[in-house]
Amino acid sequence: MTLLRLRDETLGHDGRAVLSEVSLELAPGERVVLLGRSGAGKSTLLAAAHARLRAAHRVALVPQEHGLVPQLTAEKNALMGRLDDQGAASNLRMLLSPRAADRAGVAAVLEALGLEDQARQRVETLSGGQKQRVALARAFWRGGAVLIADEPVSALDETQGAAVLGQIAERFETALVALHDVAQARAFATRIVGLARGRIVLDAPSDMIDDARIAALYGG
């Protein structure tokens, strides 16, 4: 079974091509990490994958810019992970007066991410690393067949980042994630896809990629 299949596609935005001749498959159980320089097209590929996957699967998303509502609390931002499960009236009730079961579920997610003390705090008052974890909490609360995440641990230190990536691996069978840290990518991924010069130039199991191939990807 294949969840996602792209074949020789051109991907971009605002009428501008960013990636050409893109062929990529994602199967259940894979944790695929995108690597490449800033501007290589990782976010473009993630956006295209998200658009295709969400048409047929429940997908949790962690965008690079978090996509949080600053004036709402961490708890309410996390609750928003399930907004599309019901209608507008139910969503309004949920945000104004969440059910006890939902609050308990979100509380467990926030605690797992070290945010139990910030649950009732407005997101606009949080640090960058805390905001990033709130975005992760929203994705964890949503759940689904696949997680798509764009630099989900960039604002966390090495220890926190490793712990969060471990949680992602536990909560989602399948993941497509952009990372900037090669060591984290190798530890997390079952497969690494490298982008350079507007194309996919590397696609192999993580344990088959040596330092020379990584250096070539970054022009080293």
N, C-alpha and C positions, 0 to 999 in steps of 0.2 A: 504493500500500500504506500502511496506517495501523497503527502499532504499538499505539497507545492511543487509545481514544475514550470520553470521558465525556459524558453527555447529561443536562443539567438534574438533576444529582444533588445530594443533601445529604450532606455529609461531616462527620465529627466523631469523637469518641472518648469512651469511658466514658458512652455514652448522651446525650452533649451535642453538639448541632449547632454546628459552627464555620463552615462554608461552605454557602451555599445556591445553588441554580440553577447548579451548576458544569457548564460545557460546555468540554471541552478535547480537542484532538487532538494527537498527536505522530507525525510521519512520519519515516522513515529519513533521516538526514543533517541533521536539525534540531538546533540547540543552543538550547534554550529556557531562559531565565532568569526565575525568579520574583522579583519585587520587591514591596516593601510594608513597612509599619511592623512592628516587633516585635509579635507577637500577631495579625497579619493573617490567619494561616492557611496560611502557606507550608509549614510542616512537616506539617500535616494533609494538604495536597494531595500532597506528595511521598510520604507514607506510603500514601495511596490508590493513587497511580500505581505505586508499587513492588509493592503487593499484586496489582494487575491484571497488570502486565507480567511478573512472575516466573512466572506460571502458564503462559506460552507462550514466554518468551524467557530467555536468560541475561542476568542483570542484575547489575552491580556497584554496590555501595551504600557511600556515605560518610555515616554518620549524624552529626548535629551533636555528639553526645556521644562520638563516636569508636567506642565499643563494643569497646575493646581489653581484653586480659587483662593487668593491671598487672605480675603476677609473671613473665610470659614476656618473652623478648627481642623486640626489634624484628623480627628475622628470623623468629621463630616466629609472631608475630602476622601478619606478611605472608603466611607460608605458609598461614595459616588461611583465606585467600581462596578456596582450592579444597577446603575440607573436605567440601562436599556432593557432590564428584565421586566419592567412594568410601565404603566402609563404615567402621564404627567401629574395627575392628581395624587397617585400613590407615591410618586417620587417626592412631591412637595411635603406630604405627610411624613415621609421617611426622614427628610432633612429637618423638619421642624420638631418632630417627636419620634425618634427612632424606636423601633420595637426592642424590647429587652434582649431578645435572641440575637438581633443584628448588632446591638451594642456590645454584647458579650463576645460575639465572633470577631468583630473589629478590634476589641480590646486585646484579644489573644494575639492577633496579627501584629498590632502595634507593640505589644510587649516583646514578641519574638524579635522585633527589629530595634529594641531598646528605646522605644518611644512612649512607654507607659506614662511617664511624667508629663509628656507634651500633648496628651490626647485632647485636652480641652483648651489648648493654646492655639491662637490664630496662626495660620501658616506664615503670614507676613512677619511675624516676630521670630521665626525660627532661623537657624543657621543654614548654610548651604547643604551641609551633610544631612541635617535633619529633614530639610525639604526633599532631598533625594530619597530618603527612606520613607517619607510619607507617600511619594509617588509609587514606590515599591509596595507599600502597604495596600494602596488602592488596587494594584495589579494582583497582589496575593489574595485580597478579598474577592476580587472578581473570579479568579481561577480560570480554568479552561484547558483546552487541548494543547495550546501553544503559548509560550511567552515570547514576545518580541520586545527587545530592550535596547535602547541607544545610549551607550556609556552609562549603565545603571549604577556603577560604583566609583565614578570618577572623582566624586567629592569626599570619598571615604579613605581612611588610611588603609595600609596594607592588610592589617589584621581584620578590621571591619569588613573590608571588601571581600576577603576570602570567606568570611563567615556568611555574608549575604549571598555570594555566589553558591555556597553550599546549600543555603536555604532554597535558592532558585532550583537547583538540581533536585532537591527533595520534593518540591511542590509541583514542578512541571515536568512531565515526561519528555517534552520536546521544547527546545528553545533556539531562537535565532537572535544573537546578541552581538552588538558592536562593542569592542573593548580597545583600549589603547595600551594596556599593559600586557606584554608578551608572556610573562611568567604566569599571570592570572589566566590568560587565554589557554595556555598549555595545560594548566591544572584543571580547568573547567570543561574544555571542549572535547568532544569526541571527533570533531572535524574542524579544520580551519580553512577559511576562504580568504584569500588575499586580493586586494584591489590596488591597481596602479595603472596609470596611463589610460584611464577611462575604461578599463576592462577587468574582468576576473583573470588574474594571472597565476593563481595558486588555488588548488582545491584538493585537499588530501587529509587523511586521518592525522590527528594531532601528533601521534607517536611516530609518524614517518617524516615529520618536518624538522630538519636540523637547523642549526644557527645560520648556516650559509644561505639557506633559502629565505629565512627571515630577513637577513641583512640585505639580500637582493631585493626583497619586497620594499624595503625602506630606502633603497638606493645606497646602502652601505657597502 
